[in-house]
């Protein structure tokens, strides 16, 4: 049995609220957001030049997952596989939310 002082657990949490986030519509039963529509965030700002229109009701409903992607929390740590798969509050639109590096857009 090892001495408890000789065992050290080091936890490193690198939080960067400026991560770029990609939000892709993977399924839609809503006339406002079409399947394949993509919204890009640069930190807290929507990249309007590259993004599709976004429903603010959906944006408000998926905001917690947007924040986890912005802060770099891996989806596997929260029970998701590869990206966050969530729905809008009306359950009409499904999204895949992930952080990305510049140049990885498509």
VMD Tcl script that builds the backbone (N, CA, C; Angstrom):
set m [mol new atoms 318]
animate dup $m
set s [atomselect $m all]
$s set {name element resname resid chain x y z} {
  {N N UNK 1 A 0.839 -1.170 0.000}
  {CA C UNK 1 A 0.000 0.000 0.000}
  {C C UNK 1 A 0.887 1.238 0.000}
  {N N UNK 2 A 0.542 2.173 -0.867}
  {CA C UNK 2 A 1.369 3.362 -1.008}
  {C C UNK 2 A 0.931 4.446 -0.034}
  {N N UNK 3 A 1.866 5.222 0.360}
  {CA C UNK 3 A 1.607 6.352 1.228}
  {C C UNK 3 A 0.764 7.374 0.465}
  {N N UNK 4 A -0.256 7.892 1.110}
  {CA C UNK 4 A -1.152 8.833 0.438}
  {C C UNK 4 A -0.428 10.103 -0.006}
  {N N UNK 5 A 0.647 10.458 0.685}
  {CA C UNK 5 A 1.398 11.631 0.282}
  {C C UNK 5 A 2.180 11.390 -0.996}
  {N N UNK 6 A 2.487 10.129 -1.294}
  {CA C UNK 6 A 3.243 9.850 -2.510}
  {C C UNK 6 A 2.343 9.793 -3.741}
  {N N UNK 7 A 1.036 9.702 -3.510}
  {CA C UNK 7 A 0.091 9.702 -4.625}
  {C C UNK 7 A -0.385 11.127 -4.866}
  {N N UNK 8 A -0.205 11.576 -6.044}
  {CA C UNK 8 A -0.662 12.922 -6.374}
  {C C UNK 8 A -1.557 12.844 -7.586}
  {N N UNK 9 A -2.647 13.533 -7.506}
  {CA C UNK 9 A -3.566 13.627 -8.626}
  {C C UNK 9 A -3.522 15.065 -9.119}
  {N N UNK 10 A -3.135 15.210 -10.342}
  {CA C UNK 10 A -3.074 16.543 -10.916}
  {C C UNK 10 A -4.182 16.669 -11.943}
  {N N UNK 11 A -5.037 17.632 -11.732}
  {CA C UNK 11 A -6.131 17.892 -12.653}
  {C C UNK 11 A -5.833 19.204 -13.353}
  {N N UNK 12 A -5.801 19.132 -14.666}
  {CA C UNK 12 A -5.550 20.331 -15.446}
  {C C UNK 12 A -6.820 20.624 -16.241}
  {N N UNK 13 A -7.350 21.784 -16.018}
  {CA C UNK 13 A -8.551 22.206 -16.723}
  {C C UNK 13 A -8.208 23.475 -17.484}
  {N N UNK 14 A -8.165 23.351 -18.798}
  {CA C UNK 14 A -7.845 24.493 -19.634}
  {C C UNK 14 A -9.148 25.059 -20.176}
  {N N UNK 15 A -9.533 26.183 -19.660}
  {CA C UNK 15 A -10.780 26.808 -20.070}
  {C C UNK 15 A -10.453 28.027 -20.917}
  {N N UNK 16 A -11.022 28.037 -22.104}
  {CA C UNK 16 A -10.807 29.148 -23.026}
  {C C UNK 16 A -12.151 29.581 -23.589}
  {N N UNK 17 A -12.737 30.649 -23.055}
  {CA C UNK 17 A -14.065 31.067 -23.509}
  {C C UNK 17 A -14.073 31.625 -24.926}
  {N N UNK 18 A -12.934 31.675 -25.576}
  {CA C UNK 18 A -12.864 32.210 -26.930}
  {C C UNK 18 A -12.811 31.117 -27.992}
  {N N UNK 19 A -13.071 29.863 -27.618}
  {CA C UNK 19 A -13.108 28.803 -28.619}
  {C C UNK 19 A -14.139 29.123 -29.682}
  {N N UNK 20 A -13.848 28.719 -30.903}
  {CA C UNK 20 A -14.795 28.868 -31.996}
  {C C UNK 20 A -15.776 27.705 -31.933}
  {N N UNK 21 A -17.057 27.984 -32.207}
  {CA C UNK 21 A -18.106 26.968 -32.087}
  {C C UNK 21 A -18.877 26.882 -33.405}
  {N N UNK 22 A -19.179 25.639 -33.781}
  {CA C UNK 22 A -19.979 25.374 -34.977}
  {C C UNK 22 A -21.273 24.703 -34.539}
  {N N UNK 23 A -22.406 25.226 -35.008}
  {CA C UNK 23 A -23.731 24.691 -34.699}
  {C C UNK 23 A -24.365 24.284 -36.024}
  {N N UNK 24 A -24.630 22.994 -36.201}
  {CA C UNK 24 A -25.173 22.488 -37.460}
  {C C UNK 24 A -26.563 21.904 -37.213}
  {N N UNK 25 A -27.527 22.268 -38.051}
  {CA C UNK 25 A -28.867 21.682 -37.985}
  {C C UNK 25 A -28.792 20.287 -38.615}
  {N N UNK 26 A -29.039 19.252 -37.818}
  {CA C UNK 26 A -28.968 17.881 -38.316}
  {C C UNK 26 A -30.328 17.303 -38.680}
  {N N UNK 27 A -31.375 17.902 -38.155}
  {CA C UNK 27 A -32.756 17.490 -38.465}
  {C C UNK 27 A -33.658 18.691 -38.218}
  {N N UNK 28 A -34.654 18.886 -39.100}
  {CA C UNK 28 A -35.542 20.018 -38.896}
  {C C UNK 28 A -36.953 19.731 -39.370}
  {N N UNK 29 A -37.904 20.071 -38.507}
  {CA C UNK 29 A -39.312 20.066 -38.847}
  {C C UNK 29 A -39.856 21.483 -38.737}
  {N N UNK 30 A -38.950 22.453 -38.838}
  {CA C UNK 30 A -39.284 23.867 -38.651}
  {C C UNK 30 A -39.011 24.628 -39.952}
  {N N UNK 31 A -39.932 25.487 -40.369}
  {CA C UNK 31 A -39.692 26.250 -41.597}
  {C C UNK 31 A -38.618 27.337 -41.448}
  {N N UNK 32 A -38.235 27.670 -40.218}
  {CA C UNK 32 A -37.255 28.734 -39.999}
  {C C UNK 32 A -35.810 28.258 -40.126}
  {N N UNK 33 A -35.557 27.001 -39.806}
  {CA C UNK 33 A -34.192 26.478 -39.840}
  {C C UNK 33 A -34.169 25.190 -40.652}
  {N N UNK 34 A -33.392 25.181 -41.701}
  {CA C UNK 34 A -33.317 24.039 -42.611}
  {C C UNK 34 A -32.171 23.111 -42.228}
  {N N UNK 35 A -32.350 21.817 -42.531}
  {CA C UNK 35 A -31.278 20.843 -42.297}
  {C C UNK 35 A -30.034 21.297 -43.060}
  {N N UNK 36 A -28.893 21.210 -42.390}
  {CA C UNK 36 A -27.623 21.616 -42.982}
  {C C UNK 36 A -27.241 23.060 -42.685}
  {N N UNK 37 A -28.191 23.860 -42.212}
  {CA C UNK 37 A -27.866 25.240 -41.853}
  {C C UNK 37 A -26.803 25.229 -40.759}
  {N N UNK 38 A -25.858 26.152 -40.847}
  {CA C UNK 38 A -24.739 26.185 -39.907}
  {C C UNK 38 A -24.543 27.595 -39.377}
  {N N UNK 39 A -24.282 27.666 -38.080}
  {CA C UNK 39 A -23.989 28.937 -37.425}
  {C C UNK 39 A -22.592 28.826 -36.829}
  {N N UNK 40 A -21.772 29.828 -37.081}
  {CA C UNK 40 A -20.407 29.854 -36.552}
  {C C UNK 40 A -20.290 30.955 -35.512}
  {N N UNK 41 A -19.677 30.615 -34.389}
  {CA C UNK 41 A -19.418 31.599 -33.338}
  {C C UNK 41 A -17.922 31.787 -33.195}
  {N N UNK 42 A -17.509 33.034 -33.098}
  {CA C UNK 42 A -16.124 33.375 -32.768}
  {C C UNK 42 A -16.157 33.898 -31.349}
  {N N UNK 43 A -15.911 33.013 -30.380}
  {CA C UNK 43 A -16.087 33.391 -28.986}
  {C C UNK 43 A -17.562 33.635 -28.745}
  {N N UNK 44 A -17.898 34.824 -28.272}
  {CA C UNK 44 A -19.289 35.141 -27.947}
  {C C UNK 44 A -20.070 35.734 -29.124}
  {N N UNK 45 A -19.408 35.939 -30.262}
  {CA C UNK 45 A -20.051 36.623 -31.384}
  {C C UNK 45 A -20.413 35.679 -32.519}
  {N N UNK 46 A -21.571 35.891 -33.126}
  {CA C UNK 46 A -21.971 35.140 -34.312}
  {C C UNK 46 A -21.204 35.699 -35.506}
  {N N UNK 47 A -20.616 34.823 -36.296}
  {CA C UNK 47 A -19.944 35.213 -37.535}
  {C C UNK 47 A -21.023 35.317 -38.613}
  {N N UNK 48 A -21.575 36.503 -38.784}
  {CA C UNK 48 A -22.712 36.704 -39.688}
  {C C UNK 48 A -22.353 36.462 -41.149}
  {N N UNK 49 A -21.122 36.694 -41.529}
  {CA C UNK 49 A -20.723 36.483 -42.927}
  {C C UNK 49 A -20.758 35.015 -43.315}
  {N N UNK 50 A -20.473 34.136 -42.383}
  {CA C UNK 50 A -20.384 32.707 -42.674}
  {C C UNK 50 A -21.606 31.918 -42.230}
  {N N UNK 51 A -22.456 32.499 -41.407}
  {CA C UNK 51 A -23.538 31.757 -40.756}
  {C C UNK 51 A -24.871 31.857 -41.482}
  {N N UNK 52 A -25.666 30.820 -41.282}
  {CA C UNK 52 A -27.062 30.822 -41.706}
  {C C UNK 52 A -27.870 31.584 -40.671}
  {N N UNK 53 A -29.092 32.015 -41.028}
  {CA C UNK 53 A -29.954 32.641 -40.018}
  {C C UNK 53 A -30.221 31.663 -38.870}
  {N N UNK 54 A -30.446 32.201 -37.681}
  {CA C UNK 54 A -30.673 31.356 -36.512}
  {C C UNK 54 A -31.897 31.851 -35.749}
  {N N UNK 55 A -32.689 30.927 -35.272}
  {CA C UNK 55 A -33.867 31.226 -34.469}
  {C C UNK 55 A -33.419 31.535 -33.035}
  {N N UNK 56 A -33.829 32.664 -32.499}
  {CA C UNK 56 A -33.391 33.030 -31.152}
  {C C UNK 56 A -33.998 32.134 -30.077}
  {N N UNK 57 A -35.183 31.566 -30.324}
  {CA C UNK 57 A -35.748 30.614 -29.360}
  {C C UNK 57 A -34.860 29.378 -29.272}
  {N N UNK 58 A -34.432 28.888 -30.423}
  {CA C UNK 58 A -33.535 27.731 -30.444}
  {C C UNK 58 A -32.211 28.078 -29.781}
  {N N UNK 59 A -31.672 29.245 -30.107}
  {CA C UNK 59 A -30.392 29.675 -29.553}
  {C C UNK 59 A -30.445 29.734 -28.028}
  {N N UNK 60 A -31.530 30.272 -27.493}
  {CA C UNK 60 A -31.679 30.340 -26.034}
  {C C UNK 60 A -31.768 28.946 -25.422}
  {N N UNK 61 A -32.455 28.037 -26.095}
  {CA C UNK 61 A -32.632 26.686 -25.570}
  {C C UNK 61 A -31.380 25.833 -25.590}
  {N N UNK 62 A -30.486 26.076 -26.550}
  {CA C UNK 62 A -29.269 25.260 -26.654}
  {C C UNK 62 A -28.047 25.974 -26.070}
  {N N UNK 63 A -28.264 27.132 -25.499}
  {CA C UNK 63 A -27.165 27.950 -24.981}
  {C C UNK 63 A -26.233 27.217 -23.998}
  {N N UNK 64 A -26.737 26.397 -23.083}
  {CA C UNK 64 A -25.791 25.705 -22.180}
  {C C UNK 64 A -24.762 24.860 -22.924}
  {N N UNK 65 A -25.147 24.236 -24.015}
  {CA C UNK 65 A -24.221 23.400 -24.786}
  {C C UNK 65 A -23.298 24.255 -25.637}
  {N N UNK 66 A -23.778 25.411 -26.062}
  {CA C UNK 66 A -22.909 26.358 -26.761}
  {C C UNK 66 A -21.790 26.785 -25.814}
  {N N UNK 67 A -22.143 27.092 -24.574}
  {CA C UNK 67 A -21.147 27.521 -23.596}
  {C C UNK 67 A -20.129 26.422 -23.288}
  {N N UNK 68 A -20.579 25.183 -23.169}
  {CA C UNK 68 A -19.614 24.107 -22.887}
  {C C UNK 68 A -18.653 23.949 -24.050}
  {N N UNK 69 A -19.139 24.083 -25.281}
  {CA C UNK 69 A -18.245 24.008 -26.442}
  {C C UNK 69 A -17.299 25.213 -26.465}
  {N N UNK 70 A -17.814 26.394 -26.157}
  {CA C UNK 70 A -16.971 27.602 -26.119}
  {C C UNK 70 A -15.856 27.477 -25.096}
  {N N UNK 71 A -16.159 26.854 -23.970}
  {CA C UNK 71 A -15.161 26.733 -22.916}
  {C C UNK 71 A -14.299 25.486 -23.055}
  {N N UNK 72 A -14.503 24.704 -24.123}
  {CA C UNK 72 A -13.637 23.571 -24.413}
  {C C UNK 72 A -13.897 22.336 -23.583}
  {N N UNK 73 A -15.078 22.195 -23.021}
  {CA C UNK 73 A -15.401 20.997 -22.247}
  {C C UNK 73 A -15.749 19.889 -23.231}
  {N N UNK 74 A -14.992 18.801 -23.185}
  {CA C UNK 74 A -15.173 17.719 -24.145}
  {C C UNK 74 A -16.526 17.056 -23.974}
  {N N UNK 75 A -17.190 16.791 -25.078}
  {CA C UNK 75 A -18.534 16.225 -25.040}
  {C C UNK 75 A -18.558 14.833 -24.405}
  {N N UNK 76 A -17.474 14.070 -24.560}
  {CA C UNK 76 A -17.428 12.738 -23.968}
  {C C UNK 76 A -17.511 12.800 -22.449}
  {N N UNK 77 A -16.986 13.870 -21.872}
  {CA C UNK 77 A -17.027 14.037 -20.419}
  {C C UNK 77 A -18.447 14.239 -19.915}
  {N N UNK 78 A -19.352 14.608 -20.825}
  {CA C UNK 78 A -20.740 14.855 -20.440}
  {C C UNK 78 A -21.692 13.823 -21.039}
  {N N UNK 79 A -21.145 12.707 -21.533}
  {CA C UNK 79 A -21.992 11.629 -22.029}
  {C C UNK 79 A -22.379 11.728 -23.492}
  {N N UNK 80 A -21.758 12.627 -24.243}
  {CA C UNK 80 A -22.028 12.758 -25.673}
  {C C UNK 80 A -20.852 12.147 -26.440}
  {N N UNK 81 A -21.069 11.806 -27.701}
  {CA C UNK 81 A -20.028 11.170 -28.499}
  {C C UNK 81 A -19.580 12.083 -29.630}
  {N N UNK 82 A -18.508 12.824 -29.434}
  {CA C UNK 82 A -17.935 13.637 -30.489}
  {C C UNK 82 A -18.408 15.074 -30.544}
  {N N UNK 83 A -19.678 15.312 -30.398}
  {CA C UNK 83 A -20.226 16.660 -30.334}
  {C C UNK 83 A -21.494 16.599 -29.506}
  {N N UNK 84 A -22.021 17.748 -29.188}
  {CA C UNK 84 A -23.259 17.793 -28.415}
  {C C UNK 84 A -24.426 17.679 -29.378}
  {N N UNK 85 A -25.341 16.751 -29.142}
  {CA C UNK 85 A -26.541 16.572 -29.962}
  {C C UNK 85 A -27.730 16.964 -29.111}
  {N N UNK 86 A -28.328 18.092 -29.434}
  {CA C UNK 86 A -29.415 18.642 -28.632}
  {C C UNK 86 A -30.532 19.163 -29.531}
  {N N UNK 87 A -31.692 19.413 -28.933}
  {CA C UNK 87 A -32.858 19.915 -29.666}
  {C C UNK 87 A -33.258 21.288 -29.161}
  {N N UNK 88 A -33.977 22.007 -30.009}
  {CA C UNK 88 A -34.526 23.299 -29.595}
  {C C UNK 88 A -35.660 23.047 -28.598}
  {N N UNK 89 A -36.122 24.068 -27.893}
  {CA C UNK 89 A -37.194 23.880 -26.907}
  {C C UNK 89 A -38.484 23.303 -27.497}
  {N N UNK 90 A -38.751 23.578 -28.771}
  {CA C UNK 90 A -39.964 23.066 -29.410}
  {C C UNK 90 A -39.814 21.638 -29.919}
  {N N UNK 91 A -38.609 21.086 -29.807}
  {CA C UNK 91 A -38.287 19.716 -30.267}
  {C C UNK 91 A -38.470 19.553 -31.773}
  {N N UNK 92 A -38.401 20.644 -32.527}
  {CA C UNK 92 A -38.559 20.590 -33.975}
  {C C UNK 92 A -37.224 20.541 -34.710}
  {N N UNK 93 A -36.171 21.044 -34.066}
  {CA C UNK 93 A -34.862 21.129 -34.713}
  {C C UNK 93 A -33.822 20.463 -33.821}
  {N N UNK 94 A -32.979 19.642 -34.443}
  {CA C UNK 94 A -31.867 19.005 -33.728}
  {C C UNK 94 A -30.564 19.604 -34.233}
  {N N UNK 95 A -29.632 19.785 -33.313}
  {CA C UNK 95 A -28.361 20.425 -33.613}
  {C C UNK 95 A -27.195 19.541 -33.196}
  {N N UNK 96 A -26.077 19.701 -33.895}
  {CA C UNK 96 A -24.784 19.167 -33.482}
  {C C UNK 96 A -23.921 20.382 -33.163}
  {N N UNK 97 A -23.416 20.447 -31.946}
  {CA C UNK 97 A -22.641 21.601 -31.494}
  {C C UNK 97 A -21.231 21.136 -31.134}
  {N N UNK 98 A -20.234 21.795 -31.689}
  {CA C UNK 98 A -18.851 21.424 -31.388}
  {C C UNK 98 A -17.950 22.638 -31.520}
  {N N UNK 99 A -16.813 22.569 -30.850}
  {CA C UNK 99 A -15.803 23.603 -31.055}
  {C C UNK 99 A -14.991 23.197 -32.281}
  {N N UNK 100 A -14.338 24.154 -32.916}
  {CA C UNK 100 A -13.528 23.849 -34.090}
  {C C UNK 100 A -12.346 24.792 -34.145}
  {N N UNK 101 A -11.365 24.412 -34.908}
  {CA C UNK 101 A -10.194 25.238 -35.130}
  {C C UNK 101 A -10.345 25.941 -36.476}
  {N N UNK 102 A -9.785 27.120 -36.634}
  {CA C UNK 102 A -9.848 27.795 -37.926}
  {C C UNK 102 A -9.346 26.860 -39.040}
  {N N UNK 103 A -10.039 26.847 -40.156}
  {CA C UNK 103 A -9.681 25.964 -41.267}
  {C C UNK 103 A -10.422 24.648 -41.261}
  {N N UNK 104 A -11.148 24.314 -40.175}
  {CA C UNK 104 A -11.886 23.060 -40.043}
  {C C UNK 104 A -13.366 23.236 -40.361}
  {N N UNK 105 A -13.768 24.316 -40.907}
  {CA C UNK 105 A -15.185 24.639 -41.027}
  {C C UNK 105 A -15.993 23.574 -41.752}
  {N N UNK 106 A -15.499 23.070 -42.829}
  {CA C UNK 106 A -16.333 22.183 -43.624}
  {C C UNK 106 A -15.770 20.843 -43.603}
}
mol reanalyze $m
mol bondsrecalc $m
mol representation Tube
mol addrep $m
